[in-house]
């Protein structure tokens, strides 16, 4: 089956429910940029995609960075004078600042508050905070909880370790007819954040499983990596593979109810940019196309000037533009099965464009070839306007000069890519087109 046929055969509603279940399964796991939480996440993703686990040792130089020490956490809490856990890591992995160093001490309420982050504007939510590259410790809690604490002494414990280990990432490689690659990337470094993290993981995992069933033109490399340091590490340790990357997508925040948003690659007019723009234009409902900025997710690493890869970012509501972003409000209720399904369908539609895009040469270019005798033209003449399929065929014939691709033709003619692809297939079958 082609990617288009896989997409047509897919029960998107069922896929949305199954992706939502995967998000729910992964949600409680405490993840960071390294550690056992990442490994456990990747093991569970491997049930849906053929995934190879890679380990890059701490201390490995990766361009201007160094792979950090590995962080793991077993427990963390703040207890009041009655021995009650008022802040409890076991209740939410967001309660601890990621990469907090071990601590066991007693503090006054005033001292404790210097180590606790809250969100006064959203007093019921727990914020997400990190201290990846500077040693410190801290907690996150709802502002409401902290406002209600009594004066007195509090027992504070972070039972964690920060020691030499490795950075873990998962890679699914699907060989196609050519060595040219499509890169798909998502980040696996956040704890219990459903949209900003888990939605991208779920869509990428199901995408890998579906692509494994297809007959592929391109080879596909799907990366499940920690944000920033993961993509930098992959680029630094896989430079030999980088020249084979022809198209790429970073998937993030693809599970909320917002309309699809695409952030273009640094190039701005790469084939992936055009394929996504056309796909979103043809789908029902609204969408947004945004220019590249060197801030965001791992597209900024893939698009750094030393690589300038054609990699864009597919989202729904972009990071920082929904109030739940990086808080406990980004929970399982925010991610919708129908939004996950739409994001998966959009990815498959984009990949179908990339897989099907060809350049043809008209084999009867002098004047318009007679379509009727080949069974390609309607039996009734003299109508005020030609049928849509016939007009599409005329566009394909006219622009198939060895220089224009099917994507070019769809963009210029206003015909859907699917119609252009079907017309090209019919014309090639009739001997009127030859692939360049």
Buried (B, 14 or more C-beta within 10 A) or exposed (E): EBBBEBBEEBEBEEBBBBBBEBBBBBBEBBBBBBBBBBBBBBEBBBEBBEBEBBEBEBEBEBEEBBBBBBBBBEEBBBBBEEEEBBBBBEEBBBBBBBBBBBBEEEBEBEEBBEBBBBBEEBEEBBBBBBBBEEEEBBBBBBBBBBEEBEEEBBBBBBBBBBEEBBBBBBBBBBEBEEEBBBBBBBBBBBBBBBBBBBBBBBBBBBBBBBBBBBEBBBBBBBBBBBBBBBBBBBBBBBEEBBEBBBBBBBBBBBBBBBBBBBBBBBBEEBBBBBBBBBBBBBBEEEBBBBEBEEEBBBBBBBBBEEBEBBBBBBBBBBBEEBEBBBBBBBBBEBBBBBBBBBBBBBBBBBBBBBBBBBBBEBBBBEEEBEBEEBEBBEEEEEEEEBEEBBBBBBBBBBBBEEEBBBBBBBBEBEBBBBBBBBBBBBBBEBEBBEEE
